[in-house]
Amino acid sequence: LEDRVVIIDIYGFGLAVNILPSSALVKKIGQECSLFCHLAVRENSLELYGFDTAEELKFFEILISISGIGPKGAMNILTQANPETIRQAVIQNNSDYLVKIAGLGKKTANKLIMELKDTITDDERGCLLEDEETISALKSLGFTLKESCSALEKIKDKNISVEEKIKIALRDLGNR
């Protein structure tokens, strides 16, 4: 139908599912696939939203629970920033970054920060504030905030250089 909607054939019954442009499903045309889905029920329509991971689905559901953000707005937010990036903005109270995301005003960005603060653990918050540069490097290598924080927690000597922290964390992450 369009670049954000795919038709999924379930035993000859086609379902239109809204997906993120970054979805791995885009590359699986004609192949078997599985999605984590949310059914949005409206007065005169039913719409399916599909995600590659349970984390994306959970984040989508948190976003749509915030007053002023509907399913289309949540998809727009997740198209422009992944959950990890948004979580970092929340930890840093960076509403300016969230405002740059299309469809979010200052008020909604602040609401988003307030709602999401409860979903972030103290360990993640502390880890990000302590080791922001190291985490940024690990994220650019494809690791999540949770994985990065877990690896950094195991480093005993906190006074070593960022480069050393990255080396140690990569060794730990490679052994999982």
N, C-alpha and C positions, 0 to 999 in steps of 0.2 A: 504493500500500500504506500508506504513512505519510509524514509530511512530510520524512523524510530518505532515502527510497527512491523511485526512479523506475523505470519500466519502459521500456526502450529497445527499440524494434522494429527488428530487423535482418532485413530480407527475410522478415517474417512470424514470426520467432523472437524472443520476448520475453526480455530479460535484466533482472533486478533489479540496480540499481546504487545503492549507498549514496553519497549526495552530501552536501555541506555545505549547510545551510539558506540560506547566502548565495550559493549557486551561481547563475550566470546561466541555467543550464539550467531552473531553476524557471519562468522567464518564457518559455521556448521550447516549451511544450507543443504538440505537433502539428507542430513545425517540425524541419527538419534541424539536427543539432547534432554537435559533436565534443567528446570528453572525453579526458583523459589518465587512464588506468586502471591500477590495481594489482589483481592477482588474489591474494587471500589463500587459501592452500591449508591446510586443516586436516584432521585425521584423518577427519572425517565430513562435511565441507562445503567448498564453494568459494564465496567471496564476492568481488564486484567493488566496488571503491571508485573513484569517478570525481571528477576535479578539472577546474576551468576552465583552469588554467595548469600548465605543466611545473614551475614553482617550487613550487606547492602539492603536487604529487605527490612531488617530490624531498624536500620537508620532511616529508611524511607518512612516506615510506620511512625517513628518518633517525629519526623519532620511534619507529617500530615496531622499529627495530634496537636500541633501548635496553631493557635488561632491565626488565621490570615495566610496559612500555607495549605493549599490543596494538593491533590495528586500531581497535577500538571506542573505546579510550582516546585514541588519536591523533586520531580524528574528533572526540571530545569536546573535546580541547584546541584543535583548529583551529576548532571552532564558537565557542569563547569568545574566542580571540585569533588574529589573523592572523600569518603567519610573520614579518613585519616587527616586530610588537610583541614577539614572543617573542625575536627576535634582539636587540632593544634590551635586554630584561631580561637576556639572556645576557651582553651586552657590559658591562652595569652590575653583573653578579653579583647580580642582584636575585632571589634564590630566594623571598623573601616574596611577590612578585607571582605567581610560578609556583605557589606553594602555594595561592593563592586560586583557581586554576583547578581546577574539580571533578575529583576523582580523582587529584590529585597530592599525595603526601606530601612532607615535607621531604627525605627521602632521594632520592626519585625526581626532585625538582626539582633537587637538587645534581648528580645523575647527568646530567640533561638539560643543565645548564650545562656540565659537563665534556665531554660528547659534542659539543655544538654549538660550543664555543669554537674548535675546529679548522676549522669551516666558515666562520668570519668572518675576513675579511682584515684585516691590520694597518691598511690605509687606512681601512676602514669603522670600525674600533674607534677610531682616532685622531680621525677626523672627528666621530664621535658625541660623544666626550668633549670635544672642543674647541667644537663648535657645537651643543650639545644643543637650545638654545632655537630656533635657526634651523631645524634639522632637524625639530623638532616642528611648527613652523609650516608647513613645506613638505609634511610628511606629511599634515597636516590638509587640505591643498589637493589631496591625491591622488597625490603623488609618492612613489616608493619610497626607501628608505634609500640604495640604490645610485645612483639618479638624483640625489638631493639631494647626496650626497658628491661625485659627479662635478662637479656645478655649482659647489659650494663650493671645490673644489680650484683652480678657475680664477680665484678671487678673489685678487688679488695682495696687497692691503692688508688684513691680518687685524685691524687695529685699528679698523675702522669699526663702526658700530652694527648691531644685529641687523636693524633695519628696512632699512638699506642693503644688507646681505648678502642679505636676502630679495628686494629689488628686482632686484639684479644676477643672482641665481640664477634668478629667474623669467624675466628676459630671455633668459638662456642656455637654460633649459628650453623656452621658447617657440620658440626657433630650431631645435629638433631635429626 
